[in-house]
Amino acid sequence: MRALALDIGEVRIGIAASDASGTIAVPVKVLPAAEVLQNARTFRNIVQDHEPDVLVCGRPKTLAGEDGPQAEKIMAQARKIADACGLPLEFEDERLSSQEAKRILREQGLSEKSMRGRVDMVAASLFLQTWLDAHRG
């Protein structure tokens, strides 16, 4: 099963995808949020290129495991995107994915400024990998 993951933010949306076997998640791209929310050509091309069977979106939770303050808004945006793509939608806990993404990028030698455009897609790949691991088999 191929999956496409979105880390939905106010300004940017990070995109990650699984390989054809649904085993490995890889970062794909970061797009302006407006392009994804409006189903712009740049986003449609990514969906066509990866041919996903499911859309997996990060669900912002508090450290206590409850929906965070942004959860309702992000879940509504995710539903709109999934409907526009004609894909089933699933959510995955995205707690700490951005912090882990920053740690990984720092280890690769990137500065705060240079990692700004990459954090979201790496975070998306991290929670997509968690989702893939849970759905394997």
N, C-alpha and C positions, 0 to 999 in steps of 0.2 A: 504494500500500500504506500503510495506516495503522499507525502504531507507537505503543506506549505504553512509556515508559521509567521505570525505577525506580532511584533512587540509595538503596540500602539502607544504613541506618545502625543503630546500636545503639538509639537512642531514636526517631529520625524516619526517614521514608522520603519522599524528594522524588519527585514525579511530574511527568512532562512528556509531551506528546503531539505527534504530527505533524499537519499539516493533512491534508485528504482526499487531496491529490495526493501526499503523502509527500515534500514538498519542504522545508517549514519546521517546525522544532521550537519549541514554546512551553511555558513553565512552566505547570503546572496547579495543583498544590496540594502541601502537605506534610501528611502524616498521621502520627499516632503509629505506630511500627513494629508494635505489637501489633494494630492495626486491619487493617493490610494482611496480616500473617502469619496472622491468624485469618479472613481473607476477610470482614470485617465489611461491613455494609450500605453504609457510607460509601465503602469501596473498590469494592464491586460496582457502586455507582451510577456511579462514575467510569469503570469499564470499560464499562458499558452506554452511557453518554453518548458515549464516544469510539469505540466499536466497533473496537478494534484487530485487526489481522491477525497481529501479532507483538508479543511482549514483549521489550524490550531492557533488560538490566540492566547496571549498571556493574560492571566486574571490577577489583578493586583490585590494581594492580601496583606493584612497586618502581620506582624511577627507572631501574634496570638492565633493566626490562622483564620481570621474573619475577613470578610470582604473589606477592602480599604475604601477610603473616601472617593476614589476615582472609579471604583469597580462598576457601578451602574452605567456611567457614561461610556466607559470603554467596552463593556459588554454590549451596549446598544449599538455602538459604532461597529463592533465585530459582526453583529447580526446583519447590519446593513451591507457590509462588505461581502459577507458570505452569500447573502441573497443575490447581490449583484453578480457574483461569480457562479451562482448556481451550485454551491458546495455545501456539504454538511459541515457544521461547526462544532468544535470541541474547545474546551478551555483547559489550560494548564497553569498551575500555580507558578507565578513568576517572581516570588519572593527572592530577593538577593541576587537575581540573575544579572542585573546591571552592575552590581558591585563585583561579582565574580568576573564578568566580562572586562571590567576595568583592570582587575588584577592580572588577567591573562594578557591583555594588551600592554600593560606596564612591563610585564616579564619579557615581552617581545621588544622592549625598548622604546615604545611610543610615548610621546609627551601627552599631557592633558589635552593640548590644542589639537594635536594630530590624531588623537583617538576619538575626538568628538563625533565624527561622522561614522565611526565603526562600532561603537559600543552597542547601539541598538540591534544591529544584525547579529553580533556575537551573542548578545543576551537572548535573542530569538532562537539561535541555534542551541543554546544551553537548555532552555526549557523545552524545545522540540526534542532534543535527545532524551530528556527525562520522559516525555510522552511516548516516544518510540520504544524506549526500554520497557515501559509499563504495558505496552500493547503488543509486544513481541510474542510470537507463539500462537 
